[in-house]
Amino acid sequence: MFLNPRLLKLPHISRFVQTISVQQSKSTLISARSLSILAGTSLIRNIPSVVPNRSLPQIVLTRSNSNDHHQPEESSRKRPRMLPTLMDFPEIVWPSVMKSIKNWIMVQFIIRPYFDREFSLPDFVQGAKQALMVVSASLAGGELKNLDGLVDYRALNDLKNSVTKLSVAQRFDLQVNKDDIYFSFPYQVGVMFDEENEESQKRYVEITMVFHVLKGLRTMVERGEQIPLNIGVMPEYRDRISICNYRFIKEFTKGVESDWTVNVVNHFKPSDLIDE
């Protein structure tokens, strides 16, 4: 089940065996020692504890800093953003080669052999697209109450504050049609658990997804229009392109029934980054 029974179902992900966790007092990632034994390399380091909410950017693997994301100061912007920031989260545009390798190792050497042999990252990506459609439609329609249980309550509070400041046109621009997604990828896969209490370990898995969206792409395809390969840099399509960063988390503590929820929601325009 993905996110919530009301949202959608993902057989491969719902069977994702209870593993990996975090605890508010003190959490760490799978130790470099254990991963080095399995994969012959050290990928994960210990980090401070957090609960599964908007503070989790400090948890999964090593969050990228200013070298990975362009975060200009307000004073340097040449024009107001077409789409204001929804949540305080680094704006991720492109995959990271190193993180992609780590993700592959995490799935192949940790998740599949030890937790769920049928786990498929491509299947997860498809489920994430469905989640993107549901969440974005609720944001665009101002029906945030529909997101209770689907979006982490702390993230939902941030979104409520942000959405009320958007114009009607900006809210409309948030809605995403699955067929308008022309590029998507898992940016980071994180596995977390608490080593302090062996009797009652809370375990979580977190996956950050990135989606590139061209508004009206579905209509263009239906009309038989030729889609340029360099569409992302063509001026006539510039303001119709959006990028969405969604982060999903699920508890896999033994004996706990849990659904995937979203704890980060960010939509932004790459054109805003260029102008900044």
N, C-alpha and C positions, 0 to 999 in steps of 0.2 A: 504494500500500500504506500502510495506516495503522498506525503504531506498529511492527508486526511481522507477518510473514506468518501467525503463529499467531493474531493478534488479529483483523484484518479488512483489507479492501481498499477503498481509495478511488481510483478511476481518475483523478478530476480532480486530486486532491492529489498522487498518485504521479507525475504527469506535470509537476508543478510544477518548471519548468526550473531547473537549477543556478544559483543566484544567492545573494546576500546572505550575509555571514558575520561570525564573530567569532574573535578569536585571544586566547589567554590573556595575552599580553604587553600588547597594546594594541588595543582595539576601539572602533569608533564606529558610530553609526547612519548611514543614508544622509544625506548632508549636506543642510542646509537649502537650500544653493545649488542642488543638483540637483533637489530637490523643488519649489522655488519656480519653477524653469524649467518643470516639467511641470504643476504644479497652480496656480501663481500665488500660492502662499502658503508660508510657512516653518513646518514642523510638527515637524521633528526636530532635536535638538541633539546635539553630541558629548558622550559620557560615558565613564567609565572602563571598562577592559577586564575581562572575566570569561570563564570557560569556561562551557559550557552545562550548568549545574547549579543548585543552589538559590540561588547568588549572583546569578542572572540578573535578580532583581527590579530591579537597578540598571541594566539594559540597555535594555529595550524602551521606546522613547519616554521619557517622564518619569514614573517611578513615582509614584503618588499618595501624598500624605502624610496627616497626621492629619485634614486637611480632607475627605478622601475616605472614610476608614475610621475607625470607632469602635474604639479600642484602649485600654480602661480599664485601670488598674492593678489588680493582684491585690487590694489592700487595699480597693478600692471595691466589690467584688462582694458582693451580698446573699446569694448561695447558690452552692454548688459548681456548676460547669458540668455540664449533662446529658451533654454530649459534649466531652471534653477536646480541646484543640488537637492536631492531628496533626503539623503543621509550622509553623515560624515564618514566617508569611506574612500580609500584611494581609487581613482578612476582607472580601471584596467582596460586596456584596448587590445593588446596583442599577447599571444602566448609567450611563455618563457621557455627556452630550450631546456634549461636545467630543471625547471619545475616539471616540464613534460616528462623528462626522464625519471624524475623522482616519482611522479604519479604512476608511471608504468611499473616501476619497481614495487611501489606500494600495492598495486592491484595484483600483480603477478606473483610476488613473493610473500605477501602478507595476507591480503584479503582472500584471494582465491584458494590458496592451499590450506589456510588455517581457519577461515571464517565462512566462506560461501563459495563452493567450487563453481557455481553457476552465475556468480556475479559478473555483470557485463557493464562496463562503463558506457558503451554506446547506448545500451538500453536506458541507463540512467539519464543520459543526455536527452533522449526522447521524452522521458517523463518530465524532465526539467522544463522542456519547451511547453508542455501542457500547463505546468505550474505558472510559467511566465504569462501565458494567455489569461489564466484565471485571475491572477493577482493584478495584472495591468488593467484588465477590464474593470475590476472593482475600484481601482484608483481613479481611472478615467471617469467612471460614473459617480464617484464620490460615495460609493457604498462600502466604506471601510469596515462596517460592522460585519460584512460577509467574510472578512478575513480573520475573524476571531478563531483561534485554533489552527489556522493555516500559516499565520505570520506570528513570530514571537511577539509577546505583548509589549516589550520594550521598544522593539523596532516599529511596532504598530503605532505607538505613541509619537515617535519621531515622524512617521509618515503622515499622521493626522495633522500635525503642526505644519508640515511642508505643503501638503496638498491644499490646505485652506488658503495659501498664499499664491496659488497658481491661477492664471487666467483660464477661461473656458477653453481657449485654443491650446494652451499648454497642457491642460488635463486631457484633452482629446488626443494630443500627440503621445501620451503615455501608453495608450492601448496598442497592443501588439497582436497581429494576426500571425499564426504559425507559419503560413505560407510566405510571409514577408521576411522571414529570417533567412538570410543568405550565407551566414557563417556563424558557427558556434563551437565552443570548446571548453573542456574543464580546465580551469587555470590552476587549481590546486586541490589536492586531496589530502585531508588530514585525519589522523587517527589519534585519539586521546584517551588516557586512562589515569586513574589515581593509584599510586603504589602504596600509599600510607595505610589504608584500611583494606586488608586482603579479604575480609569477610563480607564486606559490602562495598564493592568497587563500582562506581558509576562510570559508564563507558559511553563515549560519543564518537560519531564519525561526522566529518564536515567536508563538504565539497563546494568550491566556489566556481560558478559558471559565468561565462561571458557570451553574449549574443549580439551579433551585428544585424540590424534591422533596416530595411529600405521600405518606407511607407509606399504602398501601391505596387509593390513588386508582383504580387499575385495577379493584379489586373493587367500588368504589362505582359506577363506570361500568357494569360488567357487571350490577349489580343495578338499574340504571336510576335511581339516586339523582340528585337535582338537585345540581349542584355550584355553590355560591354564588360569585359573582364576587369577593366580599371575603373569600375563604376564609383569606387570610393573616393577617387580624386577628381572626378568630373564636376565642374561647377553647377551644372543644371540639376544634379542629384544631391548636392552638398547638404542642403537644409532638410532633405527628406530622410537622411540617414541618422539613426540613433544607435547607441550602444547601451546594453543593459548588463549590469553586474548583479547577480543573485547568488546568495550563499545559503546553502541548505545544511541542516544539522538534524541528527537523529540519535536518540539514546538507545544503546544496545546493552544496557545493564541486564544481567541474568534475571529472568523472572519479570521483567518490565515490558509491557506492551506499549510501543511508541510509534509515532508517525513522523515522517519527514516534515519539518517546518522550515520556514524561511526566516533568517535573522538579519539579512541585509538585502535591501532593495535600492538600486540606484539606476536611474535612466539619465543619460546625458548625450549631448551632441558633440561629435568629434570636431565639428566646425567651431564650437566654442573654444576648444583647446587650441585650435589653430590660431584663432583671433587673439587668444591670450598670449 
